[in-house]
């Protein structure tokens, strides 16, 4: 990479445009992207120097902040050329990120047909499948024979996003079926399209959330899927490369939310420091006020702590065990929901499993907690003559707290999904804070049950 950067810097210094163009055009697309990352001040120069096809392919894989910087520096004629050559789905993704005035300016660079198409695509909700689709596909009629289909592909295939799949449409553009290109290539040229149809096509709705599209692609071995409206009219297709980008974004957002922060809409090192703090401070304030309830709970049981000081020794152990079990369960369920393994309808199966696993985990930790008190009492009098009661209190409290943590962590994401919120917001810190407060109540309630009349 260093050698590549040095070579490009030398060509830039010599102002050798022809040599620079030849050098850049012979690099892999990913290498040019890396060069733009290494020499961001020359990003626009590289895009302007590349031939238009390669410039488009490089531009479409750049992150949005880089795209925006380049757009601002490119001359008008190059912007027009680049915007017109971008695939409709990538163009829509760019327009969706830009400010309104910038979009208006860029749309003016489009041909009337492309302008109309861009405005139609931008009419779909931000996180809908409609924003991902491209209208560049190959559609045929069921009455055609394979010879006519192949002629149609030769004529229009170069303008299609993919020709792996051919779509069969009926009257008014209604989707009838999809046929893989392999099936068309392996049959007699006189075979009718209707003979190749099996009626097992899978489609997406333009209004569907993009997350659902990720799951559909995951469950079906497809490189592209058709997108239809409420009347099953074919509007466009979504290709797997777009889905991979969206899946990566969704995963990144979920990880950030699980960590107890708002989703960042820019790379970590690029986002403004004050915006980064703003994204984090909201959750921290909420968690801070929530943790104040822990102090309130401690104060409520102040008399018990004063009488049996040894109870305070185990407070960190109890609340951390509950928080850890809740965080574990929450993370597992959020991941399972993201992969489509668990839905709201599975809530009882999830609860049943977490009751059993929570009990087993609680008994394991409770036994270790009891043994810890028992072993310590053999060599020390720190727990006093009633160490057995302290041991039972710690042991049974751990069973209750870990069970409650597992149930809370597993049910909260499902409840949020039911209420139409993002399950990822039931982050590990949020669950841990919730279990901290309730864990203390469980702990001191168990203490009162075992020690009442003896130590309390």
C-alpha positions in Angstrom: 0.0 0.0 0.0 2.8 2.4 0.9 4.4 1.8 -2.5 1.1 2.5 -4.2 0.7 5.8 -2.3 4.3 6.9 -3.1 3.7 6.2 -6.8 0.5 8.2 -6.9 2.0 11.1 -4.9 4.9 11.2 -7.4 2.5 11.3 -10.4 0.5 14.1 -8.6 3.6 16.0 -8.0 4.7 15.7 -11.6 1.1 16.7 -12.7 1.3 13.7 -15.2 -2.5 13.3 -15.8 -2.1 10.7 -18.5 0.1 8.4 -16.5 -2.0 8.9 -13.4 -5.1 8.0 -15.3 -3.5 4.9 -16.7 -2.2 3.9 -13.3 -5.5 4.4 -11.5 -7.5 2.6 -14.2 -5.3 -0.5 -13.8 -5.8 -0.7 -10.1 -8.5 -2.8 -8.4 -11.6 -0.9 -7.3 -10.7 -1.6 -3.6 -7.2 -0.3 -4.1 -8.5 3.0 -5.4 -10.9 3.2 -2.4 -7.8 2.6 -0.1 -6.0 5.4 -1.9 -8.9 7.8 -1.3 -8.7 6.8 2.4 -5.0 7.4 2.5 -5.1 10.7 0.5 -8.5 12.1 1.2 -7.6 15.6 -0.2 -7.1 14.0 -3.6 -10.3 11.9 -3.6 -12.1 14.1 -6.0 -9.1 14.2 -8.3 -9.0 10.4 -8.4 -12.7 10.1 -9.3 -12.3 12.8 -11.9 -9.3 11.1 -13.5 -10.8 7.5 -13.7 -12.8 6.5 -16.7 -16.5 6.9 -15.9 -17.3 3.2 -15.4 -14.5 2.7 -12.9 -15.3 6.1 -11.2 -18.9 5.0 -10.6 -17.8 1.6 -9.2 -15.3 3.3 -6.9 -17.8 6.0 -5.8 -20.6 3.6 -5.0 -18.5 1.7 -2.4 -17.3 4.8 -0.5 -18.9 5.7 2.8 -21.3 8.7 2.7 -19.0 11.3 4.3 -16.4 10.6 1.7 -19.0 10.7 -1.1 -20.2 14.0 0.1 -16.7 15.5 0.3 -16.0 14.4 -3.3 -19.3 15.7 -4.7 -18.5 19.1 -3.3 -15.2 19.2 -5.1 -16.1 17.8 -8.4 -16.7 20.1 -11.4 -20.3 20.3 -12.7 -19.8 18.2 -15.8 -18.2 15.3 -13.9 -21.0 15.4 -11.3 -23.6 15.2 -14.0 -21.8 12.2 -15.7 -21.3 10.4 -12.3 -24.9 10.9 -11.1 -26.3 9.8 -14.4 -24.2 6.6 -14.5 -24.9 5.6 -10.9 -27.3 2.6 -10.5 -30.7 3.9 -9.3 -30.5 2.2 -5.9 -27.0 3.7 -5.2 -28.2 7.1 -6.4 -31.2 6.9 -4.1 -29.1 5.9 -1.2 -26.9 9.0 -1.9 -29.8 11.4 -2.3 -31.4 10.0 0.9 -28.3 11.0 2.9 -27.8 14.5 1.4 -29.6 17.6 2.6 -32.6 18.8 0.6 -30.9 21.6 -1.2 -28.1 19.4 -2.4 -30.5 16.8 -3.6 -32.4 19.4 -5.6 -29.2 20.5 -7.2 -28.0 17.0 -8.1 -31.4 16.0 -9.5 -31.1 18.8 -12.0 -28.1 16.9 -13.5 -30.3 13.9 -14.4 -32.1 13.3 -17.6 -35.9 13.8 -17.4 -36.5 10.0 -17.2 -33.9 9.4 -14.5 -35.1 12.5 -12.6 -38.7 11.0 -12.5 -37.3 7.6 -11.4 -35.2 9.2 -8.6 -38.2 11.1 -7.3 -40.3 7.9 -7.3 -37.7 6.0 -5.4 -37.2 8.8 -2.9 -41.0 8.7 -2.2 -40.6 5.5 -0.2 -39.9 5.5 3.5 -36.3 5.8 4.6 -35.9 2.2 5.9 -38.2 0.5 3.3 -37.3 -2.0 0.6 -38.4 0.7 -2.0 -35.3 2.7 -1.2 -33.1 -0.3 -2.1 -34.7 -1.4 -5.3 -33.4 -0.7 -8.8 -35.8 -0.7 -11.9 -33.0 -2.1 -14.0 -34.0 -5.8 -14.6 -35.0 -8.1 -17.5 -38.7 -8.9 -17.8 -40.3 -11.3 -20.4 -43.7 -12.6 -21.3 -44.8 -16.2 -20.6 -45.8 -16.6 -24.3 -42.3 -16.0 -25.5 -40.0 -18.8 -26.5 -36.4 -19.1 -25.3 -35.0 -17.8 -28.6 -36.9 -14.5 -28.1 -35.9 -14.3 -24.5 -32.2 -14.7 -25.4 -32.5 -12.0 -28.1 -34.2 -9.7 -25.5 -31.3 -10.3 -23.0 -28.7 -9.6 -25.7 -30.4 -6.3 -26.5 -31.2 -5.0 -23.0 -29.1 -7.1 -20.6 -26.2 -4.6 -20.4 -28.6 -2.1 -18.8 -29.7 -4.6 -16.1 -28.4 -4.7 -12.6 -28.2 -8.5 -12.9 -29.2 -11.1 -15.5 -28.9 -14.1 -13.1 -32.7 -14.1 -12.9 -35.3 -13.2 -15.5 -38.8 -12.0 -14.4 -42.0 -13.1 -16.1 -44.7 -10.5 -16.1 -48.4 -10.6 -17.2 -50.9 -7.9 -18.1 -50.2 -4.5 -16.4 -46.8 -5.6 -15.3 -48.1 -8.1 -12.7 -45.3 -10.5 -11.6 -46.0 -14.1 -12.5 -42.8 -15.9 -11.8 -39.0 -15.7 -11.9 -36.7 -18.0 -13.8 -32.9 -18.4 -13.3 -30.8 -17.8 -16.3 -29.3 -21.3 -16.0 -32.7 -22.9 -16.8 -33.1 -20.8 -19.9 -29.6 -21.6 -21.2 -30.0 -25.4 -20.8 -33.3 -25.9 -22.7 -34.3 -26.1 -26.4 -34.6 -22.6 -27.9 -38.2 -23.3 -29.0 -39.2 -24.0 -25.3 -41.9 -21.6 -24.1 -41.3 -19.5 -21.0 -44.6 -20.8 -19.6 -43.1 -24.3 -19.6 -40.2 -23.2 -17.4 -42.5 -21.5 -14.8 -43.0 -23.3 -11.5 -45.0 -20.6 -9.6 -42.6 -20.6 -6.7 -41.3 -17.1 -6.9 -40.4 -15.1 -3.8 -41.0 -11.4 -3.7 -40.7 -8.4 -1.5 -43.1 -5.5 -1.0 -41.8 -2.0 -1.6 -43.2 -0.9 1.8 -41.5 -3.8 3.7 -38.9 -2.9 6.3 -35.4 -3.5 5.1 -34.7 -5.8 8.1 -37.4 -8.2 6.7 -35.6 -8.2 3.3 -32.4 -9.2 5.1 -34.1 -12.2 6.6 -35.8 -13.2 3.3 -32.4 -13.2 1.5 -30.9 -15.1 4.4 -33.5 -17.9 4.1 -33.4 -18.2 0.3 -30.5 -18.7 -2.0 -31.0 -15.7 -4.2 -28.8 -13.1 -5.7 -31.7 -10.8 -6.4 -35.4 -10.6 -5.4 -38.3 -8.8 -7.2 -40.1 -5.9 -5.5 -43.8 -5.5 -6.0 -46.6 -3.2 -4.9 -49.8 -4.1 -3.1 -51.3 -5.3 -6.4 -48.3 -7.5 -7.2 -47.1 -5.2 -10.0 -43.3 -5.6 -10.5 -41.6 -2.3 -9.6 -37.9 -3.3 -9.4 -35.4 -5.7 -7.9 -33.2 -5.7 -4.8 -29.8 -7.3 -5.2 -27.8 -9.1 -2.6 -24.9 -6.6 -2.6 -27.3 -3.9 -1.3 -28.7 -6.3 1.3 -25.1 -7.0 2.6 -24.6 -3.2 3.1 -27.8 -2.9 4.9 -27.1 -6.0 7.1 -23.8 -4.5 8.0 -25.4 -1.2 9.0 -28.1 -2.9 11.0 -25.5 -5.0 12.8 -23.4 -2.0 13.6 -26.4 0.0 14.9 -27.6 -2.9 17.1 -24.1 -3.4 18.6 -24.0 0.4 19.4 -27.4 0.3 21.0 -26.7 -2.9 22.9 -23.6 -1.0 24.3 -25.9 1.7 25.6 -25.5 4.4 23.1 -27.5 5.8 20.1 -26.6 4.5 16.7 -23.8 6.5 15.1 -24.5 7.5 11.5 -20.8 8.1 10.7 -17.6 6.2 11.3 -16.3 6.6 14.9 -13.2 8.6 13.9 -15.1 10.9 11.5 -18.0 11.9 13.7 -17.7 15.3 15.4 -16.7 15.0 19.1 -19.7 17.0 20.4 -22.1 14.8 18.3 -20.4 11.7 19.7 -20.9 13.0 23.3 -24.5 13.9 22.5 -25.1 10.3 21.2 -23.8 8.9 24.5 -25.0 11.3 27.1 -28.7 10.6 26.8 -28.5 6.9 27.7 -25.9 7.7 30.5 -28.3 10.2 32.1 -31.2 7.7 31.9 -29.0 4.9 33.4 -27.7 7.3 36.1 -31.2 8.2 37.3 -32.1 4.6 37.2 -29.1 3.6 39.3 -30.3 6.2 41.9 -33.1 3.8 42.6 -30.4 1.4 43.8 -29.4 4.0 46.4 -33.1 4.4 47.4 -33.4 0.6 47.8 -30.2 0.5 50.0 -31.7 3.3 52.1 -35.0 1.5 52.5 -33.1 -1.5 54.0 -30.8 0.7 56.0 -32.0 -0.7 59.4 -31.3 -4.3 58.3 -27.8 -3.3 57.0 -27.1 -1.5 60.3 -28.1 -4.6 62.4 -26.3 -7.1 60.1 -23.4 -5.2 58.6 -22.2 -8.4 56.9 -25.1 -8.1 54.4 -23.4 -5.1 52.8 -20.4 -7.2 51.9 -22.3 -9.2 49.4 -24.3 -6.4 47.7 -21.8 -6.0 44.8 -21.8 -9.8 44.3 -25.6 -10.1 44.2 -26.3 -7.1 41.8 -23.4 -8.0 39.4 -24.5 -11.6 39.1 -28.1 -10.5 38.3 -26.9 -7.9 35.9 -24.5 -10.3 34.1 -27.2 -13.0 33.7 -29.7 -10.3 32.4 -27.1 -8.9 29.9 -26.3 -12.4 28.7 -30.0 -13.3 28.1 -30.7 -9.9 26.4 -27.8 -10.2 24.0 -28.7 -13.8 23.1 -32.3 -12.9 22.4 -31.5 -9.7 20.4 -29.1 -11.7 18.2 -31.7 -14.5 17.8 -34.3 -12.0 16.7 -32.0 -10.3 14.3 -31.3 -13.7 12.7 -35.0 -14.6 12.5 -34.6 -17.5 14.9 -37.0 -16.0 17.5 -40.2 -14.0 17.0 -42.8 -12.5 19.4 -44.9 -15.6 19.0 -42.1 -17.7 20.6 -42.3 -15.8 23.9 -43.5 -18.7 25.9 -40.8 -21.1 24.6 -38.2 -18.4 25.4 -39.6 -17.9 28.9 -39.7 -21.6 29.6 -36.1 -22.1 28.5 -34.9 -19.0 30.5 -36.8 -20.2 33.7 -35.0 -23.6 33.5 -31.6 -22.1 32.5 -32.0 -19.3 35.0 -32.6 -21.8 37.8 -29.7 -24.0 36.8 -27.3 -21.0 36.6 -28.7 -19.6 39.8 -28.2 -22.9 41.7 -24.7 -23.1 40.4 -23.8 -19.6 41.5 -25.8 -20.0 44.7 -23.9 -23.1 45.7 -20.6 -21.4 45.0 -21.8 -18.4 47.1 -22.8 -20.6 50.0 -19.5 -22.6 49.9 -17.6 -19.3 49.9 -19.3 -18.3 53.2 -18.8 -21.8 54.7 -15.1 -22.1 53.8 -14.4 -18.6 55.0 -16.1 -19.4 58.3 -13.7 -22.2 58.9 -10.8 -19.8 59.1 -12.4 -16.5 60.2 -15.2 -15.2 62.4 -16.1 -12.4 60.0 -19.6 -13.8 59.5 -20.2 -14.4 63.2 -21.8 -17.5 64.8 -24.8 -17.3 62.5 -22.7 -17.8 59.3 -25.0 -20.6 58.2 -27.9 -18.1 57.9 -25.6 -15.7 56.0 -24.7 -18.5 53.6 -28.3 -19.5 53.0 -29.2 -15.9 52.4 -26.5 -15.4 49.8 -27.1 -18.8 48.2 -30.9 -18.4 47.8 -30.6 -14.7 46.8 -28.3 -15.6 44.0 -30.8 -18.2 42.7 -33.6 -15.6 42.8 -31.5 -12.7 41.3 -30.0 -14.8 38.5 -33.4 -16.3 37.6 -35.0 -12.8 37.6 -32.1 -11.4 35.5 -32.5 -14.2 32.9 -36.2 -13.6 32.7 -35.9 -9.8 32.4 -33.1 -9.9 29.9 -35.0 -12.4 27.6 -38.5 -10.9 27.9 -37.6 -7.2 27.5 -36.5 -7.4 23.8 -39.7 -9.3 22.9 -41.8 -6.8 24.8 -40.1 -3.8 23.0 -40.7 -5.5 19.7 -44.4 -6.0 20.6 -44.6 -2.3 21.4 -43.0 -1.4 18.0 -39.7 -0.3 19.5 -36.2 -1.5 18.5 -35.3 -4.6 20.6 -31.7 -3.5 20.6 -32.5 -0.6 22.9 -33.0 -3.2 25.7 -29.2 -2.8 25.9 -27.0 -4.7 28.4 -26.5 -1.6 30.6 -30.3 -1.0 30.7 -31.0 -4.6 31.7 -28.2 -4.6 34.2 -29.5 -1.4 35.8 -33.1 -2.8 36.0 -31.8 -6.0 37.7 -29.6 -4.0 40.1 -32.6 -2.4 41.8 -34.8 -5.5 41.8 -31.8 -7.7 42.8 -31.3 -5.7 46.0 -35.0 -6.0 46.9 -34.8 -9.8 46.4 -31.6 -10.0 48.4 -32.8 -8.1 51.5 -36.2 -9.8 51.3 -34.5 -13.2 51.5 -32.3 -11.9 54.3 -35.4 -10.9 56.3 -37.0 -14.3 55.7 -33.9 -16.2 57.0 -32.8 -13.9 59.8 -36.0 -12.5 61.2 -36.1 -13.2 65.0 -32.4 -14.1 65.0 -30.3 -11.3 63.7 -33.1 -9.0 62.5 
